[in-house]
Amino acid sequence: MADLSDLEKRVAALEEECRKLKDLEAIKRVRRKYWHCVHKGLWDEIGDCFSRDATVDFGPAAQFQGRQAIAQFFKERMATTFSRVVPFGHNPEIEITGDDVASGEWQFDGFMIEAQTNAAVRIGVSYYEKYAKEDGAWRIKRLKIIPTFRYKVPAEPLDLGPPPDH
């Protein structure tokens, strides 16, 4: 009987590890969707990345509460500030802290074209996040950024057109 009990414990431990790995991948997918929405200007879809009661802290002048307010910020401000955004998120450190909660840190390098000046901007940012499983799907519950660098390079006018579809 001891062998069966040991086997049951091992199976339970493996099932728990499998659940955590699936959760980690789901969190990475929501983060990837966020950056995809930013890159493609999919402002009507970006709200799906956030929990209903999410908070976003982009610094003193840009703090938002709730999925709708966050999506509105992207639609009204990001869309008019940058004509092109090419985000690169990397080095995720994600920890599952409970059945339906997790925390994470990502590093971000972004290349953007300012809509008004056509200047190229490169930024580096650390993203600090909390995640929650809501209606069976992982979403960003809290997002706070800490900028690490920013530089701007005047660019010659180019007609970039819309981002290509893939």
N, C-alpha and C positions, 0 to 999 in steps of 0.2 A: 503494500500500500504506500510506503514511503516513496517509491519510484513514481507512482501516479501523482502523488501530491507535488513532488518536485517538478514533474512535467507540467502540471497545471500552472504552477507558479512561473515557470519559464515561458509558457505560452502567454500568460497574462502580461508578463514584463515585455515580451516581444510585441504584443498588441498595443501596449501603451507607447512603446518606442515608435511603432509604425504610425500611430495617431499623431504623435508629436512631429514626425517627419512630414506627414501630410499637412499638418497645420503650418509648419515652416514654409512649405512650398506654396500654400494658399496665400500666406502673408506676402511672400515674394511676388506672387502674381498680382495682388492688389496694388503693390508698389509699382510694378511694371505697368499696370493699367494707368495709374496716375501719371507716370512719365509719358506714356503713349498719348494720353489725352492732352497733356501740355504740349508735346511735340506736334501733334496734328491739329491742335486747336479745337478739340472735341469738348467744348465747354458745357454742352448739354449732358454729357456722360460723366464728367469728372465728379459730380456729386455722389455717384454710386460708390466711389472709393471711400467715402466717409460715413461714419455712424450718424444717426439722426442728431445726436447731441454733441457732435465732434467740436473740438476747438482747434483753431489754427493761430499760431503766433509767428508772424513774419517780422516782428520787431514792433517798436512803439507806434508806428503809424499804420500798422496792418494787422489787427487782431480780429478774429471772427468767431462766432459761436453758432453752431447749427449747420447742417448740411446745405440748406438753401442759401444762407448768407455766404458760405464758402464758395459755392458754385457761382453765385452772383458776382463775387469778387473776381473770379477768373474770367467770367464772361465780359464784365464791364471794364476791368482794369488791365488784366493781362493781355486781352485781345487788342486793346488799343495802345498798349505800351510797347509790345514787341511784335514785329511782323514775322519773326521766325525764332523758334527756340529748339535747340538740339541738346536734350538733357542726357547726361551720363551718370547714372547712379551705380555705386559700387561699394564693396567692402561691407556687406551687411553683417551686423551682429544682432541676432534676434534670439530672445529668450522667451520660451513659453512659461508663463508664471502661474497659470491656472488653466482650468478646462476651457475657459472662454476669454482669457486675457493674455496679453503678451506685451513685451516692450522691445524696442529696437533702435539701432543707430545705423545710419547710412552716411556715406560720403557722396557728395554730388559735385560734378564739374559741369557747368552749363555754358553753352555758346548761344548768344542771342543777337538779334539784329533789332535795334531800336526803330520803332515805326516812324517816328518823326524825323530823326536825324540820319538814319541808315548806318549809324555807327555800330561796330561790332563790340560786344561786351562779353567778357569771360568772367565767370564767378566760380568760387568754391564755397561750399556750404556744408555744414554738418547738420543732418536731420536727426532729431530726437523724437521718438514716437512711442505712443501707446496704441495697442490694437485691441479690438473687442470683436467677438463673434456675435453678429446680430442677424437674426432670421436665418441662421445656419451658414452665414458667410462672414469671413473675416473682413473687417473694415478698419480704417484709420480712425481712432478715437481722439487722439491728441497729436498734433504736429507742431514742433517748435524748431526753428532754424537758428543756427549761429553762423553768420558769415565768416569765412576764413580769408578770402581775398576777392578783389574785384578790380578789373582794369578794362579800360575803354580804348578802342582804336578807331579813329575816323576811317570811314570806308568810302570808296567811290560809289556813286549811285548805281545800283543794279536792279533790274527788274527780275526778282527772284520767282515771281509767280507763286501760286499756292504750293504747299508741300506736296511731293509726289505721293500717290496712292501705291500701296504695296500689296 
